[in-house]
Amino acid sequence: MHKVKRILVADDHLLLREGLRQLFEYVDDIQIGAEAATGDEVLKALALDSFDLLLLDISLPGIHGEELIGKIRRNYSNLPILILSMHNEPAIAKRMIQAGASGFITKGTSSTELLEAMRKVAAGRRFISAEMAEEIFFLDALSPVGVAPHEILTAREDLVLRLLAQGHTVNQIARRLHLSNKTVSAHKSNLMEKMQINNFAELMQYAITHGLNE
């Protein structure tokens, strides 16, 4: 009989968490030990209990993405982290793995592949789909400068860029991410400097061209 794996599920969408609960009801070796809807809730849950796996969305309100993974790695170095994300861009998957995640899978995957990924990562192995691994390989192999300008951004800067491209204002982004307007404005300035973009119109044109407004 397989040892039951206790999972911390971190996603800010209640519907997804409910769907995972229903899925795991029919699985003998996986049990949800706790749920979190924000980065702070993830850290609080980890401080209160131990888990065999963290199933993590990278776009949580508050601390999230690489920043959250880094903090978890510093305090819970042996905790396996499997990213479950709506983003299927290979550059994002690569960044999350480099930040310390043990695996990456998209929300469009099948339940069978999700369970396979969870079991592998909980057992101390790594997981990334064959398709994503191939895309990451060609991303590195074919890009003349290695990466596109937006791919050097941190996860938070990347999220701010995408929200701006979708038409959100600085105030709206600040409320959504539980940040101050000043912090969001700083992220905006930093990402434009990193990407060597001089004005907002140029930034929006870049975002639309690269599909970052979807």
N, C-alpha and C positions, 0 to 999 in steps of 0.2 A: 504493500500500500504506500502511495506517495505521501511524503510529508506535506501538510497543508501550509501553503505560503500565505502569510498575512501581508496584504497590500495597502499602501496609502495611495488613494486616488486623488489627484489634484487637478481640478478643472472647474472653471467658473460657470459652466453651463449645467444647470440642474438636470436637464433632459438627458444629456450624455451620461451623467453619473447614474441616473435611474436606469438607463439602458445597460450600463455595465453591471449594475446590481442584478438585473434580471438575467443577464448572460451568466454570471458567476453562480447563480442559484443551481445551475445544471452542471457545474464543474466541481469535482470532488476535492481537487488539490489547490484551489485558490479561494481565498476569503478576504473580503474587504474589512480591514481592521479600523480604518478611519477615512474620512473624506475632508478635503480642503478646497476652498473656493478662491483663496488669495495666497500670495507668497508668504505673507505673515502667518497665515493659518497652517501652511506647510511646516514652517519652522517651529511653531508651537506644538503641532502634533508630533514632530520628531523629538522634541524635548520631553514629551510626556510618555512616549511609548516607543517600542522597537518594531521594525518592519523588515520583511524579507525583500521588499521591492517598492520603489516609488514610481508610480505611473504618472507622468508629469506633462501637463500642457505648458508650452513655453510662453503663452500670452496671458498669463494671469494678471489681475490687477495688482498694483504695487510692485514689489520686488519680483523679478521673473527672469526667464531666459538664462543667459550666461552668468549674470550677477547672482541669481538664486542658486544655480548649479555650483558655482564657485564657493558660495557660503556653505552649502551642504557638504561639499567635498572637504572643506577645511574642518568641519565638525563631525562629520559622519563618513569618513573616508571609505569605509567598506560597504556602504549602502548602494546596491545596484539601482541605477536610474534608467528607466525606459521612457523616452520622449514619445508622447502621442499627440501629434500636431495636425492642424488643418493645412499647414504649409507643406508643399511637396517640392520646394526648391532645393536642389542638391547643396547649394552654398550654405543654406541654413542648417541642413542636416550635418554638414561637415563641421560647422562652427560649434554645434551642440556636442558633438563627439569630442572635439578638441577641448571643449570647456570641462569635460568630465563625465558626460552621459555615457551609459554603457550600450545604448541602442536607440534607434530612431525608427518610428513607424507612423504612417499617416492615418488620419481618421477615416479615410476612404477604404481602408484595408478590410479584408474579410475577418470574421470572428475567429476562424481557424488560424489564420496567420498571426492575429493578435495574441492568441493563447500560446502559440508556438514561441513568439518573441518574448512573452512574459516568462515562460518557463525557462528559456535559455538564459535570459538576463538574470533572473532570480537565482539560477544555478552558478552564476559567476562568469558566464560567457557573454559574448557580444552579439548584437543582432542588428542587421540593416538589410533591407530587401535587396535582392539581386539587381532589380531595376535601378534602385537608388544608388547602389554601389557603382554600377556602370556609368550613371550620369555624373557622379562625383569624379570618377576616373577621367572621363572625357572633358569635364569642366577644367581640370588641372592640365590635361594634355593638350587641349586645343586652344585655350585662351592665350593670346600672345603676351599678355602681361600677368598671367596667372589668374587674376580675378577681375571682375567688373568693379567700378568705383563703389557701388553700394554694397558690395560683398565684403568690404573691409570694415563695415560699421559694426558696432556692438549690437546685441539683440534689441536693446532698448532704443537705440538710435534708429535701427531698422524699423521697429514698430512705429516710432514717431513719424518717420518718413512715410510709411504706408498709410497711416491715419491722416496725415496732411494731404496725401495724394487722393484720398477718398473724400476730401472736402471738409474734414473736421478742422475747427479752429484751435488755436493754442489753448484757449479756455476749456473747450470741450475735451481735448486730449488730457489736460491736467485733471479734470474731474474724473474721467474714465480710468486713468492710471493712478489716481490718488497721489498726485504730485502737485507741487506749486507751479504757477504760471512761469515763474522765474526759471525753475528747473527744466520745464519743457522747452522754453525759449533757448536755454543753454544747450540742450540736446540738438535743437534745430540749428543753432550756430555751429556747433561742433561737427555735425554731419555734413553741413555745406562746406566747411573748411576741409574736412577729410576728402570729400568728393571733388574739391576744387571747383565748386559752383558758386557763381558770384551773386545771383539774385534768385528770388522766389519763383519768378516766371520760368527761369532756366531749370530750376529744380523740378517744377511740375511737369515740364516738357520731358525731362529725363525719366521721371516716374511713369508717365503715360507710355513712353516709348518702350520701357522695360516691363510693363504690365504690373507695376507696383500699386496701381489704384484699384485692382480687382479684389 
